[in-house]
Amino acid sequence: MVITSDENLLISQAIGYVFKMLKSGKGIYGFKDAFNAIKHGDYDCFFRLIGEPQPELLIQWQKGKIKDTGFSQESGDCDITMLIAINPALKKFCIDCYNQYGHIEDADITDVIFCKCAAFEIALRVQSNKERQNRNVPYRKCTLEEIISELCGYSDIAPVEKNALNSGRQFVNMVKGHKAHFTSWNEGIIALETAWEICNKYSLKICH
């Protein structure tokens, strides 16, 4: 079975496109709430905002029972199930964003890197939620910096690698328009790629 790379997933492409919108200086006022919900892994909120129905042919075996409707984080459904369940809503979100802003060119960052920025953040949040479920820790919203610290503790990730993950996080923030921690876009891209390899090493991925 061939599993697609994280950066090629629909959710990565959708958020990657919004990252490109942010870097270009375009406002995302009509999409801000939905973007923040999906970026932070708040799938229930994203459903409510977009209002698109869940797929009909989605079945999950959960706690000895078959479940085929009403998927939500609140009921304890895992992130992978939720990422499948939100696909119709994601498609609508993508179409609405593209109809508003159209094709955007960027001279500094390729589309693949924008999608990797998105996948990097999503993967860490997915793995954080998974670890919490395994430890019966209730879901709560956290900053990406908090999540990195948490995951490094769970996986015994060395301080130097933790610092590299945080450098990747800082580049993602730079793309979003926050404080620049790098002297050039290329320097930041190198930091992201290093963080990406650490995620591969410790299976901190969406698809693995």
FENFEN-V926098 format. One record per residue. BURIAL is + if it has 24 or more other C-alpha atoms within 12 Angstrom, else -. Layout:
# FENFEN-V926098
burial=BURIAL
burial=BURIAL
This chain:
# FENFEN-V926098
burial=-
burial=-
burial=-
burial=-
burial=-
burial=+
burial=+
burial=+
burial=+
burial=+
burial=+
burial=+
burial=+
burial=+
burial=+
burial=+
burial=+
burial=+
burial=+
burial=+
burial=+
burial=+
burial=+
burial=-
burial=-
burial=-
burial=-
burial=+
burial=-
burial=-
burial=+
burial=-
burial=-
burial=+
burial=+
burial=+
burial=+
burial=+
burial=+
burial=+
burial=+
burial=+
burial=+
burial=+
burial=+
burial=+
burial=+
burial=-
burial=+
burial=+
burial=-
burial=-
burial=+
burial=+
burial=-
burial=-
burial=-
burial=-
burial=-
burial=-
burial=-
burial=-
burial=-
burial=-
burial=-
burial=-
burial=-
burial=-
burial=-
burial=+
burial=+
burial=+
burial=+
burial=-
burial=-
burial=+
burial=+
burial=+
burial=+
burial=+
burial=+
burial=+
burial=+
burial=+
burial=+
burial=+
burial=+
burial=+
burial=+
burial=+
burial=+
burial=+
burial=+
burial=+
burial=-
burial=-
burial=+
burial=-
burial=-
burial=-
burial=-
burial=-
burial=-
burial=+
burial=-
burial=-
burial=-
burial=-
burial=+
burial=-
burial=+
burial=+
burial=+
burial=+
burial=+
burial=+
burial=+
burial=+
burial=+
burial=+
burial=+
burial=+
burial=+
burial=+
burial=+
burial=+
burial=+
burial=+
burial=+
burial=+
burial=+
burial=-
burial=-
burial=-
burial=-
burial=-
burial=-
burial=-
burial=+
burial=-
burial=-
burial=-
burial=-
burial=+
burial=+
burial=-
burial=+
burial=+
burial=+
burial=+
burial=+
burial=+
burial=-
burial=-
burial=-
burial=-
burial=-
burial=-
burial=-
burial=-
burial=+
burial=+
burial=-
burial=+
burial=+
burial=+
burial=+
burial=+
burial=+
burial=+
burial=+
burial=+
burial=+
burial=+
burial=+
burial=+
burial=-
burial=-
burial=-
burial=-
burial=-
burial=-
burial=-
burial=-
burial=+
burial=-
burial=-
burial=+
burial=+
burial=+
burial=+
burial=+
burial=+
burial=+
burial=+
burial=+
burial=-
burial=+
burial=+
burial=-
burial=-
burial=+
burial=-
burial=+
burial=+
burial=+
burial=+
burial=-
